[in-house]
């Protein structure tokens, strides 16, 4: 039986050295424009982590449900007790 004597190509997708793609961050809004809305920031954060579109949709749906549960109050105003109340 012949055994290969050559090494695998350096373009192996699993090797960390082969990752030459440029990692992009979410685009910042132009100066003077309002900051992105909460769900838009959430989508951008999930995309930066390279999660699937279904994961993104599930995260957005959970946050929407959380906000509706608390009478459309801003999440920054809610504390840990409100999170527990939502999850129980």
DSSP file (Angstrom, degrees, kcal/mol; ACC not computed):
  #  RESIDUE AA STRUCTURE BP1 BP2  ACC     N-H-->O    O-->H-N    N-H-->O    O-->H-N    TCO  KAPPA ALPHA  PHI   PSI    X-CA   Y-CA   Z-CA
    1    1 A X              0   0    0      0, 0.0     2,-0.4     0, 0.0     0, 0.0   0.000 360.0 360.0 360.0 132.6    0.0    0.0    0.0
    2    2 A X        -     0   0    0      0, 0.0     2,-0.4     0, 0.0     0, 0.0  -0.665 360.0-156.3 -85.7 134.9    1.4    3.4   -1.0
    3    3 A X        -     0   0    0     -2,-0.4     2,-0.1     2,-0.0     0, 0.0  -0.918  25.2-112.1-108.3 136.9    1.4    6.1    1.6
    4    4 A X        -     0   0    0     -2,-0.4     0, 0.0     1,-0.1     0, 0.0  -0.437  23.8-168.1 -68.7 138.2    1.4    9.7    0.5
    5    5 A X        +     0   0    0     -2,-0.1     2,-0.2     2,-0.1    -1,-0.1   0.534  58.9  90.8-102.5 -10.0    4.7   11.5    1.3
    6    6 A X  S    S-     0   0    0      1,-0.1     2,-0.2     3,-0.0     3,-0.1  -0.518  77.0-117.8 -86.9 157.0    3.4   15.0    0.6
    7    7 A X        -     0   0    0     -2,-0.2     3,-0.1     1,-0.1    -2,-0.1  -0.561  39.5 -90.9 -87.5 156.0    1.9   17.3    3.2
    8    8 A X        -     0   0    0     -2,-0.2    -1,-0.1     1,-0.1     4,-0.1  -0.277  55.6 -87.6 -62.9 154.0   -1.6   18.5    2.9
    9    9 A X    >   -     0   0    0      1,-0.1     3,-0.9     2,-0.1    -1,-0.1  -0.257  30.4-122.5 -62.7 151.3   -2.1   21.8    1.1
   10   10 A X  T 3  S+     0   0    0      1,-0.3    -1,-0.1    -3,-0.1     5,-0.1   0.614 103.2  77.8 -71.9 -10.6   -1.8   24.9    3.2
   11   11 A X  T 3   +     0   0    0      3,-0.0    -1,-0.3     8,-0.0     2,-0.1   0.158  61.9 146.3 -84.5  20.5   -5.3   26.0    2.1
   12   12 A X    X   -     0   0    0     -3,-0.9     3,-1.0     1,-0.2     6,-0.3  -0.389  48.1-142.0 -59.4 127.6   -6.9   23.5    4.5
   13   13 A X  T 3  S+     0   0    0      1,-0.2    -1,-0.2    -2,-0.1    -3,-0.0   0.740  96.0  56.1 -66.7 -23.1  -10.1   25.1    5.7
   14   14 A X  T 3  S+     0   0    0      4,-0.0     2,-0.3     3,-0.0    -1,-0.2   0.643  84.7  94.4 -86.9 -14.0   -9.6   23.7    9.2
   15   15 A X  S X  S-     0   0    0     -3,-1.0     3,-1.1     1,-0.1     4,-0.4  -0.606  71.8-139.2 -82.2 137.8   -6.2   25.3    9.9
   16   16 A X  G >  S+     0   0    0     -2,-0.3     3,-1.1     1,-0.3    -1,-0.1   0.805 101.5  61.7 -64.2 -28.3   -6.2   28.6   11.7
   17   17 A X  G 3  S+     0   0    0      1,-0.2    -1,-0.3     3,-0.0    -7,-0.0   0.751  94.9  62.8 -69.2 -22.1   -3.4   29.9    9.4
   18   18 A X  G <  S+     0   0    0     -3,-1.1     2,-1.6    -6,-0.3    -1,-0.2   0.628  74.8 100.7 -79.3 -11.6   -5.7   29.5    6.4
   19   19 A X    <   +     0   0    0     -3,-1.1    -1,-0.1    -4,-0.4    -6,-0.0  -0.571  35.3 147.4 -77.4  91.9   -8.2   32.0    7.7
   20   20 A X        +     0   0    0     -2,-1.6    -1,-0.2     2,-0.1    -2,-0.1   0.368  29.3 120.0-106.6   2.9   -7.1   35.0    5.6
   21   21 A X        -     0   0    0     -3,-0.1     2,-0.5     1,-0.1    -2,-0.0  -0.341  69.4-113.1 -68.6 150.1  -10.6   36.5    5.3
   22   22 A X        -     0   0    0     -2,-0.0     2,-0.5     1,-0.0    -1,-0.1  -0.729  25.2-136.5 -85.8 125.8  -11.1   40.0    6.7
   23   23 A X        -     0   0    0     -2,-0.5     2,-0.3     1,-0.0    25,-0.0  -0.705  22.0-154.6 -83.7 129.0  -13.4   40.1    9.7
   24   24 A X        -     0   0    0     -2,-0.5     2,-0.3    24,-0.1     3,-0.1  -0.778   3.7-148.7-106.2 149.2  -15.9   42.9    9.4
   25   25 A X        -     0   0    0     -2,-0.3     3,-0.1     1,-0.1    20,-0.1  -0.737  42.0 -77.7-106.9 161.8  -17.6   44.7   12.2
   26   26 A X        -     0   0    0     -2,-0.3     2,-0.1     1,-0.1    -1,-0.1  -0.292  58.4-100.8 -59.1 143.4  -21.1   46.2   12.0
   27   27 A X        -     0   0    0      1,-0.1     2,-0.2    -3,-0.1    -1,-0.1  -0.410  33.1-127.8 -67.4 136.1  -21.0   49.5   10.2
   28   28 A X        -     0   0    0     -2,-0.1     3,-0.1    -3,-0.1    -1,-0.1  -0.602  29.3-106.1 -80.7 145.5  -21.1   52.6   12.4
   29   29 A X        -     0   0    0     -2,-0.2     3,-0.1     1,-0.1    -1,-0.1  -0.366  44.6 -92.0 -67.8 152.5  -23.8   55.1   11.6
   30   30 A X    >   -     0   0    0      1,-0.1     3,-1.9     2,-0.1    -1,-0.1  -0.252  55.7 -83.6 -60.6 153.0  -22.6   58.3    9.9
   31   31 A X  T 3  S+     0   0    0      1,-0.3    -1,-0.1    -3,-0.1     3,-0.1  -0.315 116.2  23.3 -59.2 137.3  -21.7   61.2   12.3
   32   32 A X  T 3  S+     0   0    0      1,-0.3    -1,-0.3    -3,-0.1     2,-0.2   0.300  96.7 113.0  89.8  -9.7  -24.8   63.2   13.3
   33   33 A X  S <  S-     0   0    0     -3,-1.9    -1,-0.3     1,-0.1     3,-0.1  -0.618  76.7 -94.3 -93.4 157.3  -27.3   60.4   12.6
   34   34 A X        -     0   0    0     -2,-0.2    -1,-0.1     1,-0.1     3,-0.1  -0.305  47.3 -98.2 -66.7 153.7  -29.2   58.7   15.4
   35   35 A X        -     0   0    0      1,-0.1    -1,-0.1    -6,-0.1    -7,-0.0  -0.336  50.1 -87.8 -69.1 154.6  -27.8   55.5   16.8
   36   36 A X        -     0   0    0      1,-0.1    -1,-0.1    -3,-0.1     5,-0.0  -0.249  49.8-101.2 -62.6 151.0  -29.2   52.2   15.5
   37   37 A X     >  -     0   0    0     -3,-0.1     4,-2.3     1,-0.1     5,-0.2  -0.226  35.6-100.7 -70.3 164.1  -32.3   50.8   17.2
   38   38 A X  H  > S+     0   0    0      1,-0.2     4,-2.4     2,-0.2     5,-0.1   0.899 120.4  46.1 -55.2 -50.8  -32.0   48.0   19.7
   39   39 A X  H  > S+     0   0    0      1,-0.2     4,-2.5     2,-0.2    -1,-0.2   0.836 111.5  52.9 -67.4 -31.5  -33.1   45.1   17.4
   40   40 A X  H  > S+     0   0    0      2,-0.2     4,-2.2    -3,-0.2    -1,-0.2   0.893 110.1  48.1 -67.7 -39.1  -30.8   46.4   14.6
   41   41 A X  H  X S+     0   0    0     -4,-2.3     4,-2.3     2,-0.2    -2,-0.2   0.892 111.1  51.5 -66.8 -38.5  -27.9   46.4   17.1
   42   42 A X  H  X S+     0   0    0     -4,-2.4     4,-2.4    -5,-0.2     5,-0.2   0.938 109.6  49.1 -62.5 -47.0  -28.9   42.9   18.2
   43   43 A X  H  X S+     0   0    0     -4,-2.5     4,-2.4     1,-0.2    -2,-0.2   0.915 111.5  49.8 -58.5 -43.6  -29.0   41.6   14.6
   44   44 A X  H  X S+     0   0    0     -4,-2.2     4,-2.1     1,-0.2    -1,-0.2   0.901 110.3  50.1 -63.2 -40.8  -25.5   43.2   13.9
   45   45 A X  H  X S+     0   0    0     -4,-2.3     4,-1.1     1,-0.2    -1,-0.2   0.894 111.8  47.7 -65.4 -39.7  -24.1   41.5   17.1
   46   46 A X  H  <>S+     0   0    0     -4,-2.4     5,-1.7     1,-0.2     3,-0.2   0.894 111.5  50.8 -68.4 -39.1  -25.5   38.1   16.1
   47   47 A X  H ><5S+     0   0    0     -4,-2.4     3,-1.9     1,-0.2    -2,-0.2   0.873 103.7  57.7 -66.6 -37.0  -24.1   38.5   12.5
   48   48 A X  H 3<5S+     0   0    0     -4,-2.1    -1,-0.2     1,-0.3    -2,-0.2   0.839 104.2  53.6 -61.5 -31.5  -20.6   39.4   13.8
   49   49 A X  T 3<5S-     0   0    0     -4,-1.1    -1,-0.3    -3,-0.2    -2,-0.2   0.400 113.9-123.2 -83.4   3.4  -20.6   36.1   15.6
   50   50 A X  T < 5 +     0   0    0     -3,-1.9    -3,-0.2     1,-0.2    -2,-0.1   0.825  52.7 161.8  59.1  36.7  -21.5   34.3   12.3
   51   51 A X      < -     0   0    0     -5,-1.7    -1,-0.2     1,-0.1    -2,-0.0  -0.429  44.4 -92.3 -79.9 162.1  -24.6   32.7   13.7
   52   52 A X     >  -     0   0    0     -2,-0.1     4,-2.1     1,-0.1     3,-0.2  -0.257  31.4-111.5 -71.7 162.6  -27.3   31.3   11.3
   53   53 A X  H  > S+     0   0    0      1,-0.2     4,-2.5     2,-0.2     5,-0.1   0.829 119.4  56.2 -63.8 -31.9  -30.2   33.5   10.2
   54   54 A X  H  > S+     0   0    0      2,-0.2     4,-2.3     1,-0.2    -1,-0.2   0.866 106.2  49.6 -69.1 -35.4  -32.5   31.2   12.2
   55   55 A X  H  > S+     0   0    0      2,-0.2     4,-2.5     1,-0.2    -2,-0.2   0.915 111.0  50.3 -66.1 -42.6  -30.5   31.9   15.3
   56   56 A X  H  X S+     0   0    0     -4,-2.1     4,-2.4     1,-0.2    -2,-0.2   0.933 111.3  48.0 -59.3 -46.9  -30.7   35.6   14.6
   57   57 A X  H  X S+     0   0    0     -4,-2.5     4,-2.5     1,-0.2    -1,-0.2   0.902 111.1  50.6 -62.2 -42.2  -34.5   35.4   14.1
   58   58 A X  H  X S+     0   0    0     -4,-2.3     4,-2.3     2,-0.2    -1,-0.2   0.914 110.7  49.0 -63.3 -43.1  -34.9   33.5   17.3
   59   59 A X  H  X S+     0   0    0     -4,-2.5     4,-2.2     2,-0.2    -2,-0.2   0.930 112.3  47.7 -62.4 -45.3  -32.9   36.0   19.3
   60   60 A X  H  X S+     0   0    0     -4,-2.4     4,-2.6     1,-0.2    -1,-0.2   0.901 111.3  51.5 -62.6 -41.3  -34.9   38.9   17.9
   61   61 A X  H  X S+     0   0    0     -4,-2.5     4,-2.4     1,-0.2    -1,-0.2   0.901 109.5  49.7 -63.8 -40.8  -38.2   37.1   18.6
   62   62 A X  H  X S+     0   0    0     -4,-2.3     4,-2.3     2,-0.2    -1,-0.2   0.917 112.3  47.2 -63.9 -42.8  -37.2   36.5   22.2
   63   63 A X  H  X S+     0   0    0     -4,-2.2     4,-2.4     2,-0.2    -2,-0.2   0.910 111.8  50.5 -67.0 -41.3  -36.2   40.2   22.7
   64   64 A X  H  X S+     0   0    0     -4,-2.6     4,-2.5     1,-0.2    -2,-0.2   0.929 111.5  48.4 -58.8 -45.4  -39.4   41.4   21.1
   65   65 A X  H  X S+     0   0    0     -4,-2.4     4,-2.4     1,-0.2    -2,-0.2   0.902 110.5  51.5 -62.3 -41.8  -41.4   39.0   23.4
   66   66 A X  H  X S+     0   0    0     -4,-2.3     4,-1.3     2,-0.2    -1,-0.2   0.915 111.1  47.3 -60.6 -45.5  -39.5   40.3   26.4
   67   67 A X  H  <>S+     0   0    0     -4,-2.4     5,-2.3     1,-0.2     6,-0.6   0.913 113.5  47.5 -65.8 -42.9  -40.2   43.9   25.5
   68   68 A X  H ><5S+     0   0    0     -4,-2.5     3,-1.7     1,-0.2    -2,-0.2   0.886 106.0  58.9 -64.8 -39.0  -43.9   43.3   24.9
   69   69 A X  H 3<5S+     0   0    0     -4,-2.4    -1,-0.2     1,-0.3    -2,-0.2   0.850 107.3  47.8 -58.3 -35.8  -44.2   41.3   28.2
   70   70 A X  T ><5S-     0   0    0     -4,-1.3     3,-0.8    -3,-0.2    -1,-0.3  -0.007 126.9 -95.2 -99.5  29.2  -43.1   44.4   30.1
   71   71 A X  T < 5S-     0   0    0     -3,-1.7    -3,-0.2     1,-0.2    -2,-0.1   0.840  72.7 -64.0  67.0  35.2  -45.4   46.8   28.4
   72   72 A X  T 3 <S+     0   0    0     -5,-2.3    -1,-0.2     1,-0.2    -4,-0.2   0.765  88.1 157.8  60.2  29.5  -43.0   48.0   25.8
   73   73 A X    <   -     0   0    0     -3,-0.8    -1,-0.2    -6,-0.6     2,-0.2  -0.488  52.7 -92.2 -77.9 155.9  -40.6   49.6   28.4
   74   74 A X    >   -     0   0    0     -2,-0.1     3,-1.8     1,-0.1     4,-0.5  -0.487  28.0-131.9 -68.9 134.6  -37.0   50.1   27.4
   75   75 A X  G >  S+     0   0    0      1,-0.3     3,-1.0     2,-0.2    -1,-0.1   0.782 105.2  65.8 -58.9 -27.1  -34.8   47.1   28.3
   76   76 A X  G 3  S+     0   0    0      1,-0.2    -1,-0.3     3,-0.0    -2,-0.0   0.773  98.8  53.8 -65.2 -24.6  -32.3   49.5   29.9
   77   77 A X  G <  S+     0   0    0     -3,-1.8     2,-0.3     2,-0.1    -1,-0.2   0.617  95.9  83.7 -83.3 -13.3  -34.9   50.4   32.5
   78   78 A X    <   -     0   0    0     -3,-1.0     2,-0.1    -4,-0.5    -8,-0.0  -0.687  63.3-158.5 -98.3 144.3  -35.5   46.7   33.5
   79   79 A X     >  -     0   0    0     -2,-0.3     4,-1.3     1,-0.0     3,-0.5  -0.298  40.8 -77.6-107.8-167.9  -33.4   44.8   36.0
   80   80 A X  H  > S+     0   0    0      1,-0.2     4,-2.2     2,-0.2     5,-0.2   0.828 124.8  60.3 -63.7 -34.4  -32.6   41.2   36.8
   81   81 A X  H  > S+     0   0    0      1,-0.2     4,-2.2     2,-0.2    -1,-0.2   0.862 103.6  51.3 -64.1 -34.2  -36.0   40.7   38.6
   82   82 A X  H  > S+     0   0    0     -3,-0.5     4,-1.8     2,-0.2    -1,-0.2   0.858 107.8  51.9 -71.0 -34.6  -37.8   41.6   35.4
   83   83 A X  H  X S+     0   0    0     -4,-1.3     4,-2.2     2,-0.2    -2,-0.2   0.927 110.7  48.4 -65.3 -44.0  -35.8   39.0   33.5
   84   84 A X  H  X S+     0   0    0     -4,-2.2     4,-1.7     1,-0.2    -2,-0.2   0.901 109.4  52.7 -62.6 -41.2  -36.7   36.4   36.1
   85   85 A X  H  < S+     0   0    0     -4,-2.2    -1,-0.2     1,-0.2    -2,-0.2   0.875 110.7  48.2 -62.9 -36.9  -40.4   37.3   35.9
   86   86 A X  H  < S+     0   0    0     -4,-1.8    -1,-0.2     1,-0.2    -2,-0.2   0.897 112.9  46.5 -69.2 -40.6  -40.3   37.0   32.1
   87   87 A X  H  <        0   0    0     -4,-2.2    -2,-0.2     1,-0.2    -1,-0.2   0.720 360.0 360.0 -79.0 -21.2  -38.6   33.6   32.2
   88   88 A X     <        0   0    0     -4,-1.7    -1,-0.2    -5,-0.2    -2,-0.2   0.460 360.0 360.0 -93.2 360.0  -40.8   32.0   34.9
